Amino acid sequence: MISQTAEYALRAVVWLASHPQRALGTARIADATRVPAGYLSKVLQSLARAGIVVSHPGRRGGFLLSRPPEQMSVLDVINAVDPVQRIRTCPLSLTTHGATLCPLHRRLDDAMARAEEAFATSTIAEIIGQPAESTPLCESPGVSLTMRQGKEE
């Protein structure tokens, strides 16, 4: 339903929301979220352009959320890097469909609209505040995102 880029953006934003004390560098975020650093750098640039994160340059610089996680929806993050694509016209370019969607594409677009609404009404704060046995991020098999090599993330 969402692209890998959107998944990576959400991982980074959720992790930053969980660590608001100071700006964190790309390498640290990439390591903690299991996102390739080069890819994450581009994702973070897109998030900065969209006003989701703020970049602090310099040796001790890094990224911080631009606003509290209570004021940031999942849809805000997704749309910053790979906007949700709704079906407005026939994806097959069939002229017989005219200006309206066929029943199949209407049903698919309705499902996408419900997903978009769920993303819009879910905040980053809700994700990090949700009680769970594991961290809010998906973990790699055998590797914890909160404790690794004896160091807390």
KOLTORMAR-98074 format. One record per residue: residue in three letters; x, y, z of N, C-alpha, C in turn. Coordinates in steps of 0.2 Angstrom, whole numbers, plus 5000, padded with zeros to 4 digits. Last residue first. Example, Ala and Ser with C-alpha at 12.3 -4.5 7.8 and 13.67 -1.06 7.14 Angstrom:
BEGIN
SER506449895035506849955036506450005039;ALA506649725039506249785039506649845039;
***
This chain:
BEGIN
GLU509950135111509850175105509550245107;GLU511150075123510450095121510450145116;LYS512249945120512150015120511450035119;GLY512549815119512649835125512449915126;GLN512249785105512949785107513049825114;ARG510749865107511149835103511849835105;MET509149905110509749885114510149845109;THR508149935101508249975107508849965111;LEU508049855091508149925089508249965096;SER508849695091508349745094508549815092;VAL508949555080509249625082508749675085;GLY508349445076508849435081509249505083;PRO507749515061507749455066508349455070;SER507449685064507749635060507749575064;GLU505849765069506549745070506749695065;CYS504949905066505049835064505749815065;LEU504650015079504950005073504949925072;PRO504150035092503750045087503950035080;THR504849885101504849955099504349975094;SER503749765109504349785105504349865104;GLU502549765115503049725118503749735115;ALA501749915117501949865113502449825117;PRO500650055118500950005122501149945117;GLN500950205109500550135109500950085113;GLY501750315107501350305113501050235114;ILE502150305094502650305099502350285106;ILE500850325088501250265086501750255092;GLU500450445092500050385094500450325093;ALA501350535087501350525094500950465096;ILE501050535074501650495075501650485083;THR499250495072499850545073500450505074;SER497950475060498450435065499050485066;THR497250535051496950535058497450495063;ALA497850505039497750575041497550575048;PHE497750365038498450395039498350465041;ALA496350355036496650325042497350355043;GLU496250415024495950445030496250415036;GLU496950325016497150395016496850435023;ALA496050215017496750215020497050285021;ARG494950275011494950255018495550245021;ALA495450294998495250345002495150335009;MET495750164994496250204995496050264999;ALA494450114993494850084998495450134999;ASP493950194982493650204989494050174994;ASP494850144972494950214975494550224981;LEU494250014971494950024973495050094976;ARG492950054967493050014973493750024975;ARG493250114954492950154960493050124966;HIS493850014947494250064949493950114955;LEU492649934946493249904949493649964952;PRO491650014940491549994947492149964950;CYS492550154932492250094932492150064939;LEU492450324934492750264935492350204935;THR491950444922491850414928492250354928;ALA492150494909492350534914492350504921;GLY492550344900492350414900492550454906;HIS492750214897492650234904492350304905;THR493150204884492450184886492250204893;THR494550234884494050284882493350274884;LEU495650184896495150154891494650214890;SER496850194903496650244898496150214893;LEU496950124915497050084908497050134902;PRO496550194925497250184924497450154918;CYS495350324923495450254921496250244920;THR495650444935495450424929495650354928;ARG495950444949495550494946495250484939;ILE496450364962496350344955495750394953;ARG497850434972497150414971497050404964;GLN499350414979499050414973498350394972;VAL500150494992499650444990499350464984;PRO501850544989501150564990500650504988;ASP503150524996502850494990502150494991;VAL503650625005504150585001503850554995;ALA502550685011503150725010503650685005;ASN501550595012501450645007502150685006;ILE502050525024501950495018501950545012;VAL501950635033502550605032502550565025;ASP500550655033501050715032501650685030;LEU500050535037499950555030500450615029;VAL500350525050500650485046500650505039;SER500450695057500050635055500550595051;MET500850795070501150765064500750705062;GLN500650835083500450885077500650855070;GLU501250755091500550755091500250795086;PRO502650775089502350715085501550715086;PRO502950955086502850895091502450835087;ARG504050995072503451005077503350945081;SER505150945066505051025066504451045070;LEU506350835073505650845071505550925071;LEU508050845068507550855073506850855070;PHE509650795063508950815062508550805068;GLY511250875064510850815063510150845062;GLY512850925072512150935069511750875068;ARG514050935076513650905081512850915079;ARG514650985064514950925067514450895072;GLY513351055054513951055058514050985061;PRO511551095053512251075050512751075055;HIS510051025056510551075059511251055057;SER508451025048509151005048509651055052;VAL506950965053507351025053508050995053;VAL505550885046506150885050506550945049;ILE504450935038504350875043504950875048;GLY504551015027504451045034504350995039;ALA504950975015504250975017504051005023;ARG506350975016505951015011505251025013;ALA506450865025506650935027506350985023;LEU506050755018505650775024505850845026;SER507050765008506350775006505950795012;GLN508150735017508150795013507450815011;LEU507850605021507850655026507850725022;VAL507950535009507350535012507250595017;LYS509350555007508850585002508150585005;SER509750475018509950545017509550585012;LEU509350355015509050395021509150465020;TYR510150315005509450315004509150365009;GLY511350305013511350345007510550365005;ALA511050215023511250285024511150325018;PRO509650105023510350115020510450195021;VAL508950075039508850105032509550115029;ARG508850035052508949985047508750015040;THR508750125062508050105059508150055053;ALA510050145067509450125072508850105068;ASP510750175056510950115059510350095064;ALA510050295052510050245047510250175051;ILE510350375063509650365062509650305057;ARG511750385062511450355068510750335067;ALA511950445049512250375051511850345057;THR511250575051511050525046511250455048;GLY511250625068511450625062511150565058;LEU510050715078510350655077510650655070;ALA509850845091509850825084510250765083;ARG509050785106509550815102509550795095;GLN507850725112508250765116508750805112;PRO506950645106506850715104507350755108;HIS506650505101507350525103507350605102;SER505450475095505650435101506250455104;ALA505550545084505050565089505150535095;LEU506550475077506650545079506150565085;TRP505750365074506350355078506550425081;VAL504750415066504550385072505150375077;VAL505550455055505150505059504950475066;ALA506050335051506550395053506150435057;ARG504950265047505450235052505850295055;LEU504450355037504050345044504450315049;ALA505450335027505250405030504850395037;TYR505250205024505950225027505750295031;GLU503950205019504150165025504750185028;ALA504150285008503750305013503850265020;THR505050205001505250265003504850295008;GLN504250094998504750085002505050155005;SER502450144998503150134995503650125000;ILE501050065004501450125004502150105001;MET500449945000500050005000500450065000;
***
